[in-house]
Amino acid sequence: MAKESTKKAPRKRGAQKEQPISKLRIRVCAYEYKILDLSVKQIIDTALRYDAQVQGPIPLPTEIKKYTVNRSSFIYKNAREQFEMRIHKRLIDIINPTPKLVESLTNLNLPSGVNIDVKLM
């Protein structure tokens, strides 16, 4: 077998480096999907008002937490109830956010029960 060469292409002297694209990644979680969709729409409308490029909302897998509880504490051990909590998630990417856009996103009034995680990439 012949070895493949791993030489890099020569770099041009007049070439400029590309500026890294900054991205604002917003992850929104809630127990009710209707409230979640309304708050995501509000975030996207705010981003589009400032002429930002938006990717999403991307639906992430729903996290389901199940809890099994005995109905009776003493005699009927086999009788059980199951409860579950569903956590719905959405992901929004905003490419090249402006400072005015970030300020307006922090001043948004979203309903209670909506959890927001913001990362700058």
C-alpha positions in Angstrom: 0.0 0.0 0.0 1.2 3.4 -0.9 1.2 6.2 1.7 -1.0 9.2 1.0 0.7 12.5 1.2 -0.7 14.9 3.8 0.7 18.2 2.4 -1.3 21.3 2.7 -2.1 23.6 -0.2 0.2 26.6 -0.5 -1.2 29.8 1.0 -1.5 32.9 -1.1 0.2 36.0 0.3 -2.6 38.4 -0.5 -5.4 36.2 0.9 -7.3 37.5 3.9 -8.5 35.4 6.8 -12.2 34.9 7.0 -13.8 36.4 10.1 -15.4 33.8 12.3 -19.2 34.0 12.3 -20.7 34.6 15.7 -23.8 32.7 16.5 -26.4 33.1 19.3 -27.8 29.7 20.2 -31.1 29.9 22.2 -32.5 26.7 23.7 -36.1 27.0 25.0 -37.7 24.4 27.3 -41.2 24.2 28.7 -43.8 21.7 30.0 -46.6 22.9 27.7 -45.9 23.0 24.0 -48.4 25.8 23.3 -46.7 28.2 25.6 -43.4 27.1 24.2 -44.4 27.8 20.6 -45.8 31.3 21.5 -42.6 32.3 23.2 -40.4 30.9 20.3 -42.6 32.9 17.9 -42.0 36.0 20.0 -38.2 35.5 20.0 -38.2 35.0 16.2 -40.3 38.1 15.5 -37.9 40.1 17.6 -34.9 38.8 15.7 -36.5 39.4 12.3 -37.4 43.0 13.4 -33.6 43.7 13.6 -32.9 42.0 10.3 -31.1 39.0 11.8 -30.7 35.7 10.0 -32.6 33.1 12.0 -32.3 29.3 11.8 -35.1 27.4 13.5 -37.1 26.7 15.6 -35.6 23.2 15.5 -37.7 20.8 17.7 -35.5 18.7 20.0 -36.6 15.3 21.4 -39.2 15.5 24.2 -37.8 14.4 27.5 -40.2 12.2 29.4 -39.7 11.6 33.1 -41.9 8.8 34.5 -42.6 8.2 38.2 -44.2 5.0 39.5 -46.0 5.2 42.9 -47.8 2.6 45.0 -51.5 3.2 45.3 -51.6 1.6 48.7 -48.9 1.7 51.3 -49.7 -1.5 53.1 -51.9 -4.3 51.6 -52.1 -3.9 47.8 -48.4 -3.7 46.8 -49.1 -4.6 43.1 -51.5 -1.7 42.6 -49.4 1.2 41.2 -49.9 4.5 39.4 -47.7 6.1 36.9 -47.2 9.8 36.4 -45.1 11.5 33.7 -43.7 14.9 33.0 -43.0 15.9 29.4 -40.4 18.6 28.7 -40.6 20.1 25.2 -37.6 21.7 23.7 -36.8 24.0 20.8 -33.5 25.3 19.4 -33.1 28.7 17.6 -29.8 29.9 16.0 -29.3 33.6 15.3 -26.4 34.4 13.0 -24.3 37.6 13.5 -26.5 39.2 16.2 -26.2 42.9 16.8 -25.9 44.5 20.2 -29.4 46.1 19.8 -30.9 42.6 19.1 -29.2 41.1 22.2 -30.5 43.9 24.3 -34.1 43.5 23.0 -34.0 39.8 23.6 -33.0 40.3 27.2 -35.9 42.7 27.7 -38.5 40.2 26.3 -41.4 39.5 28.7 -42.0 35.7 28.3 -44.6 33.6 30.1 -43.7 31.8 33.3 -42.8 28.2 32.9 -40.5 28.8 30.0 -36.8 28.2 30.6 -34.2 29.8 28.3 -30.5 29.0 27.8 -28.5 31.4 25.7 -25.0 30.6 24.4 -22.7 32.7 22.2 -20.7 30.5 19.9 
